[in-house]
Amino acid sequence: MGQATTTLGFLPVWAARAYDTFAAEQVDLNWAAINGGDPACLAALDSGDIDIAATGSDSVLEAVAKGQPYQIIYSLMSKISLNLTVSEAMVKRTGISKDLPIKERIACLKGATLGVAVVGGAQDRTVRWLATRGGLDGRKDIQVVQIGSAAALGAALENGRIDGFMLSPPEGPLAEAAGYGRTVIEPDADIPGWKGMPSLVLVARSDANEAAQKKIVATVRAMNAANHAVLSDLEGSADKIGGKFFPKLPQPVMRVSIRTLADGIRDDGLLNEERAKLLSQFVADSGRTPPAPGSFWTNKYVELAKNTK
């Protein structure tokens, strides 16, 4: 399995590795973080270097629309996990607050400088999509600057180089705990009609052979077992995952982050027509052409994982 970034948003993968649910499925996992984000991760899948890719969902649709043989097989995070965190200076300057209606919060972003890891990447696309939800021009009304890693984005916010960023937890909770930022928009909860959109997914080749398909089914079972373990004990899971993979993160921040992400892992990775439609709309709203409906996802492996052992 290759993973496009090492963000906590890929919660089921971290949980499955922390709880070693792969062992119960007799899967000898070879996991790797792949430099270069979604495109590099999908390229590794295409070349056969990996069997499964863990990536952002909209990147898959863009690749499928260009004729690449990929298929979303599992929703790792059935919510838009990137939340908008702004500096305390911007709060004072604009009055942006969770108490404002969502369109007024988005309007406060006009003229703001928002940092991203990579221009053109998932954060960039989500920022511009968010702007359109509030009537702004995502290309003209917001300035997007490339900063780098999540740690670099946090430092840039703290030092006043940017007004905000869109990142999945723990970056927002970390900024709030340190007193230099405030999370003001959580799209999954704040923007009507977008709840449940799959933002992070597992991807396989649509022409996967029989051996690869068996690995996929076992992996799905391992993911679901890990998700059930997390949901049955959020604080204990936060401590277990944090201790193994994020040891420098303060325990309270890790616990808040897991609670924030937990409602995105409750559906055993299932996709459906409604969620697929939201994903296609997201791609279209961010200026790209989605592939034909039904061509980029399947519940085949999720259903097999439920019905076979």
Secondary structure by P-SEA (a helix, b strand, c coil): cccccccccaaaaaaaaaaccccccccccccccccccaaaaaaaaaaccccccccccaaaaaaaaacccccccccccccccbbbbbcaaaaaaccccccccaaaaaaaaccbbbbccccccaaaaaaaaaaaaacccccccbbbbbbccaaaaaaaaaaccccccccccaaaaaaaaacccccccccccccccccccccbbbbccccccaaaaaaaaaaaaaaaaaaaaaaacaaaaaaaaaacccccccaaaaaaaaaaacccccccccccaaaaaaaaaaaaaaccccccccccccaaaaaaaaccc
